[in-house]
Amino acid sequence: MNNADLEGDDAKGNRKYSPVGAQDRAVLEMSPMDLDSSSEDTIRRVNVGMDGGLPDNGGPHSEHQLELFGFDSLVNILGLQSMTREQVSSPSSPRDNDAVPISKGVPVPESVKMGTMMGVFVPCLQSILGIIYYIRFSWIIGMAGVADSLLLVSLCGLCTFLTGLSLSAIATNGAMKGGGPYYLIGRALGPEVGVSIGLCFFLGNAVAGALYVLGAVETFLKALPSAGFFTETTTKVNGNVLKSIQIISTHDLQIYGVVVTIILCIIVFGGVKMINRVAPVFLVPVLISVLCIFFGIFLAKKNDPDHGITGLNIEVLKDNWDPQYQNTNSDGIPDPNGKVHWDFNALVGLFFPAVTGIMAGSNRSASLKDTQRSIPLGTLSATIVTTVLYLVSVFLFGAVATREKLLTDRVLTATIAWPLPVITRVGIILSTLGAALQSLTGAPRLLAAIANDDILPVLNYFRVADGSEPNMATLFTSIICMGCVVIGNLDLITPTVTMFFLLCYTGVNLSCLLLDLLDAPSWRPRWKFHHWLLSLLGALLCVVIMFLISWLFTIVSLALASLIYYYVSIKGKAGDWGDGFKSAYFQLALRSLRSLGANQVHPKNWYPIPLILCRPWGKLPENVPCHPKLADFANCMKKKGRGMSLFVDIMDGDYQERAEDAKEACKQLETYINYKNCESVAEVVVAPNMTDGFRGIVQTMGLGNLKPNIVVVRYPEIWRRENLKEIPVGFVGIINDCIVANKAVVIVKGLEEWPNEYQRQYGSIDLYWIVRDGGLMLLLSQLLLTKQSFESCKIQVFCIAEEDSDAEVLKADVRKFLYDLRMQAEVIVITIKSWDSEGGCEQDESFEAFSAARKRVSSYLAEVKERAKREGAPLMADGKNVVVDEQRVEKFLYTTLKLNRSILRYSRMAAVVLVSLPPPPLNHPAYCYMEYMDLLVGNVQRLLMVRGYRRDVVTLFT
């Protein structure tokens, strides 16, 4: 197709097209992208000017706006720094109502990013191959035997492997920020659970640092006894005197431990760069020491009973196969009179910290280049390598030394190492210090991540800017670590660390379980080897291990997490992170809605769902979003706070023009509802007028059986005072629309006098039960009695009988009906004849109102008739044909007069009066109906006019 084809008209005379030229409007000119060029040269945009021609490209608007589409370009929105080199700021946490500006800011210097090996695998390996393997593992084998040791390692290894699978799945489901497991758990289970488990995990990491420091100091003092200041010895082994066994003094552990902790903290204060430089210094000795241990096992002397080293011997393996649980003293030396008894459960608590380093890499998620690749590969690789190492070591240690040697030589790994034990001792010290360094590095970053999310204001001291070092958090972690070091008991600290780590692992598994079961559209992890059954097994395994170790420590750790959860829920700032619980609530709501179906709810399961019109008669004083007492009344329609109400405001105007105004008004209405502690939903609808808006609301609001069933409207007492002649039409229209839509109606008169929850009322709740309304009026009176403000009141039911002979029969029937409904009330029957015998000042007062109303109605009808006669048209009122029967009008006025007189006679001192709402007569002027209502509610302080709908809301049966 050439330009001539474009310029020609078709045979049908359709639109004529012309070729696009270089100077035409709406031209987007893009130059080839050069990653080395500046952002201004990368993409050049040409704005669309209204005056034709090309606008100036020099302004900031042209640099950041594609005028053809009217939105910011993807380069600006996504922050493609490789194309523009622009820093786009993002909030520290996805909170509600956060405005995230997309603007060009001052470039922030990037921190050092690490890969899979140095960022995840090495920290995990250093944390896992820590103090337990070197100075406790051989002792555990001597106590539990080879068989139980294999079971122990398999149980703990399976727990961490399943947790690693869950961690990999969550970590690969999108970009991951700082905080490691806290970030994952918080975004999956909500901020309250995330902060509670995250703080416990922080404490576990801080205490684990003390564990590793004490292990390093213990190894050092074993290798160099002369360095101790308070050396002690013991000579009891299984009740027989064998030889002098050196015991390390607790004071020596405390002194050296504090010094080592200070040195490590200085390294951590140096930042990630210094840690990366020091990490190989701690890693290489680990590998060398492990090789020396294995060389020593294979080259060990055989048949050396003096030292207990037998070399690899199948007979020794058989002797060490079965467990030999026994009592020991506080230093782990077997002693029949010892106070410490060891069994399998206790050994689980002692050994489990040896496999708890799997989170060391994810703790540094903010310092990783690619979290979605590094965390799964590094974590699972370290878990598999160390678990295999432990399993192989069980057989080798169980076959190379006697049980006595396993139980008495705490540093057997150094004793058996080749060529020199000192090499392994140095490796043990450096490896445990490396594990301590990883704990002291990860814990402050975890605390800083929690503080940056701004959930707990008390943690604001630990907040840090992006790319900065968490110095305050590091100082706080150091203080905790030193406090645990002062305790000086390795075996006492170990179960505490175990509980905190297991609690975190349980949270990770439950997070993956919930996300797998919900299977939301956003759940698309790159790591495919996961299943909800594996996550469930991992979570159950963590809980089982916690109770195996110590039910007391388990309860204490759960209680601590629960206290933090409660504190966060009370003091924390609300936030929506799109967590799994919100998704679960959403799916549960959808499933419940489908299960309810579209059929009518049984009366036993009926709940009032009021739709409350906030401002049906125009603006309130000071332009408040809702009448201050409407929320108090809405709470009175709920039993013990159960139920839902909808506050709706109708805004006049065009939707496209006033959409933003409606959103702002909805926020103000939500603020009011929250302030009044009313469980409700706020909606603001834009419509041409109030009538059209309400008709749309009454037809479409709600889903299924969760649609509003009661419409609550404030009585328009201002209509005559301010001469608002359009109010009668709207008032009658609301009632008629509710009748057509099968909605109940409650008109509230005297809303200004409605009591709040602290204003106790006395007297009675009087019901003028005139027509059958499905029991709605009776139910509302019972709901009022459940409120503290009305609980001291009694219920009186007034029934209207036409003849005196019907009074006793009606009274007996109503009493029986109320008894079957389990409602206590006094029944009073009023006959129509008794109306005529009423007199007194009430008659004069009511009669004056009656006379004034009759004059106003007569004047209005005369005006309508005069206008119809003048125009030669039928009688018209409110934009439609009407039929005027003056005798009928007189009858309505007289009936409302008598009912008002009865209310004033019997219920002048009542706390609240409920009366049946008469429906507007067909083809009747709205003005006349408003006069009837004014006469009915006159001089009554607090009154509810109730009209039910075509169904029962109470039942006689169970």
PyMOL commands that set and color helices and strands:
alter all, ss='L'
color gray80, all
select helices_A, chain A and resi 3-7+39-42+60-64+74-78+81-84+116-128+131-135+137-171+181-189+191-223+225-227+250-269+272-298+314-319+344-359+362-367+371-400+403-408+412-415+421-452+457-462+471-487+490-518+532-549+551-571+580-596+603-605+621-623+630-636+655-675+690-700+704-706+726-740+751-753+776-785+805-820+832-836+841-871+886-906+926-937
alter helices_A, ss='H'
color red, helices_A
select strands_A, chain A and resi 232-237+240-247+327-328+340-341+610-613+645-652+680-687+710-714+744-749+764-769+794-801+826-831+876-877+880-881+912-916+943-947
alter strands_A, ss='S'
color yellow, strands_A
deselect
rebuild
show_as cartoon
